[in-house]
């Protein structure tokens, strides 16, 4: 093992590592073998051992690069990771059959206006969707304003979890593994997922993916609606439709991230929490309350986008 710099370690073969001798601070390293493949090490809590995970890199429409960790080195997991990166390119049929994503309504949408500039969605709801901060979500700008407040709260919650000292990441493998997983869920499964969907949404609305939209397969109802529009109206409609589908799908994944996070925190032993002083216990409880608030606001944003989609696909959604 040589050429170690900035937590990057160049090796001949990942299987040359002696996992039984790995130290806790080495879990943050990225290992690159002679073929350029990248790996990380992760402590498996259930089996009480260190495992090797492959880093999967992928580029989304040439606009940015993401890294995903293949936790199980299994083909189905790799498929899931690639799906999450390129979900904007997959058809709705694949989303429904493989990932059980539900899209509200299937009726042909009404013809949009002839304005060349795409309008931001404005959902007319029976009951206004209002966030914890009193922001009524009427369009994408409102939704993103709530999202930024959620992001700030998540940073505060993660800080409180660290400062609660419930986990001793320097001395305990199990604690470090749990803390790493909590951090990953917040930063990757929640914040990064939402940020990536926002970037893809904006690319679509700005017309960067028009060629792909025209070549993409659509269901019969959408085809019928498109046949009733002139060419300029068709592309405006498709931008808005697919952009909102992507946001809805991403938010379903974000909510799952919150559910996974809640589970991780719920199985922490009471005696572990009670062993800390009052201030530390309070920080931990405040973090859980904050996370619940964030989840509720994300669900409200998700409901907004679901309503937008339903209106676009319903004859009454004029």
N, C-alpha and C positions, 0 to 999 in steps of 0.2 A: 504494500500500500504506500503510495507516494504522492507528491505534488498536492498537498492538502492546503487549500486556500479558500477563505470565506465559506467554510463548511462544505466545500466541494472536494471530494476525494476521488482520485483517479485510480482504478484498479484494473487488474487483468481480467478477472472473472468474479462475478458477485458471489458465486458459490465457494470462493476461496476464503470468504470471511468466516471467522470462528465466532458464531453467534453467542456461544456460552460465555465469551469473554468481553462482550460489548458492554461499555459503560453507559449510564443514563445520558450523559451529555453528548454521546455519539449518535443518539437517535435523531438529532437535528441535522445530521450530515446528509448530503446528496452524493450518491456513489455513481460514478460513470465508468462503464467497462470499456474494453478495447474497441468494441463495435459502436460506441457512442450511446448505448442504452443507459437510461438513468433509473436509479432505484433509491428508495428510502427504507429505513428499518422502523418497525412499529411493534410495540409490546402488546401481545395478545393476552388480554386480561383473563379470559375464560380458560385458556390452556397454559397460562403462566409461562410464556416463552416469547422470544423475539422472532418475528417473521419478516420476510423480505417482501416488499411491495414494489411493483413496477410503476414508473411514472409514465402516463400516457400524455403526449402532447398533441394538440390539434389547433388548426387555424380556422376561424369562423369568417368566411367571406373576405379574407385578407385584411380585416380591420383590427384584429387583436389576437393574441395567443393566450390560451389558458393551459393550466396543468391540472390533471386529475390523477388521483391515486387509485390504482387497481388493487383494492384491498384483498381480494381473494385469488388473483391471477386466474380468473375463470372467464371463458368466452362470453357467457351471458352478462357478466359484470362489465366487460369491455364494451359490449354492445350498448349497455345502458349509458356508459360514460360518453361514447360517441354520439348517442342519441341526444343527450343533454346539450352537447356542444353544437350540433347541427340540427336542432329541432325545427328551426325555421325552414329547412329544406325538405322535411319529411311531410308526407301527405297526412291529412286528417285520419284516413283509414288506418294508417300505421299507429298513430297516437291512440286511437280508440281500441284497436285489437291488442296491442302489445303493452300499453301502459294504462289502459282503462280510463283515459281522459274523457270526460263527458263535456260535450258542447251543447249548450241549451238551444233547442229549437232547430227545425230543419226546413221550415218554409222558405220559399224564394224571397229574397229581400226586396224592398221597394227601390225604385230608381233614385239615385242621389241627384243633387243639383248639378248644374252645368259649370259651376265655378271651378276654374282650373286649380286653385289652391285647395288642398285637402283640408276639410274642417276637422277640428279636434272633436272627439266624441263627447256628447253631452247627453247623458242618460236621464230621461224623464221617469222618475221612480215614484211609486205610490207613497213610500216613506223615504225621506232624504237620508242618505248615508253620511253620517257625521263621525269624524274621528275623535279620539280622546281629547285632542286639543281644540275641538269645536270647529274643525275644518269640514265643510260640507263638500263632499266629493262629487263634482259635476262634470269634470273633464280630466284629461291626462295631466295637466299642470297641477290640479288639486291633488291627484293621486301621487304625483312625484313629490309634492310638498310634504304629504304625510309620510312618504317613504323616507325622506331625509330626516324627519323627526324620529322615525323608527330606528334609523341607522345610528343616530346620536344616542338614543336610549340603549341600544345594544352595546355600544362601546362602554357606557356607564355600567351596564349589568356585568359585562365581562370583567371590568376593573374591580367591581365589588366581589366577584367570585374569587379572583386572585387575592385580594386583600383580606378576604375572610379567613385565609390560611387553613381552610378545610383540607386542602391538598398540599402535601409536602413533595413538590416535584423534584427537589434536589436529592432527597434521600430514599424515596419510595417509588419503585417502578410502577406499581398500580396507580398511585396518585398521579404520576406524570402522564400515564396513558389516558386516564380519565380527563385530566385537564387539557391535554392535547386534543382529545376528541371533542370536548365542549368548545374549544377554540375553533376547531375545524368546522363544526356545525354552524357556528355563528358567522365566521368569516367566509366560508366557502358555500355551504348549502343554503345559507340565507342571504347574506349581503352580496356575495359575488353572483349568485344566481339572479337576483333582482337587477343588479347593475348590468349584467350581460343581456338580460331581456330588454332593459331600457335602451341599451345601445342598438340592439337589433331592431327594436320598434322604431327608433329615430331614423335608422338607415332606410327602413322600408317606407316610412312616410315621406322622406326626402327623395325617394325614387331611385336609390342606389341599387336596388335589386329588381327593377322592373323586368329585365330579361328573364329572370328566374320565375317571376310571378306569371308571366305569359306562358311559360313552358310547363308550369306546375299542373298536375292533374287535379280536377275539381269534381265534386259530386254533381249529380244531375240537376239539383235545385239551383246550385250556383251557376251552372252552365245556362240554365233557362233565364236566370236573372241577367247574366252577362249579354245574352243575345238581344235583350231589350234596350241595351245601352249603346251609345256611340263609342268609338275607340277611346276618346279622352275620358269619358265617364267610367269606362270599364277599368282602366288602370287606377283611377282614383279610388274606385270602390274596392278593388283587390288590395291595394296598399292598406287601406283602413281595416278591411276584413282580416287579412293575414296578420297584421300587426297586433290586433286585439286578440286573435287566437294565440299568438306567441306569448303575450302578457298573461293571458289566462292560464296557459299551460305552465309557465314559469312560476306563477304564484301558487299553483297547486303543489309544485315541488318545494317551494319555500315553506308552505304550511306543514308539509311532511317533515321538513327540517326542524321546525318548532316542536312537532310531536316527538321526534327523536330526542330532542334536547330535553323536553319535559321528562321523558322516560329516564334519561341518564341521571337527572337530578333527583328523581323520585326514588331511586334504588340506593341512594347513599345512606349508609347506616346511621341511625339516630344517635348512637353513642359517639360517632365520629363528629357529628355536628355539635352535640352537647359538650364535647370536650373543649370547645373553644370558649373564649370569654364573651360577655354580653355584646360588646361592640362588633366582634367578628361574626357572631350568630346573626346579628341584625343586618350586617352587610349581605350575608348569604340570603336571608329572607327577602331583603329589599331587591336583590338580583332576581329572585324567582318571581316576585310581583311585577317587576319591570318587564321581564320576558313575557309574562302573560298579557300585559298591556300591549306589547309589541305584536304579539300573535293576533290579538283581537283586531288591531288596526290593519294588519295585513289581510285578514279575512274580509274586512270591510272593503279594502281596495279590490280584492278578488271578486267580491259580489258586484262591485261597480262594473268591472270589465265583463262579467257574465251577463249583466243586464244590457250592456252595450251590444254584445254579440247577439243576444236574443232579439233586440230591437232591429238589428240589421237583417236578421234572418226571418223576421215576422212581417207580414203585410201590414200589421198595425203599427209598425215601428217607423212611421213616416217622420 
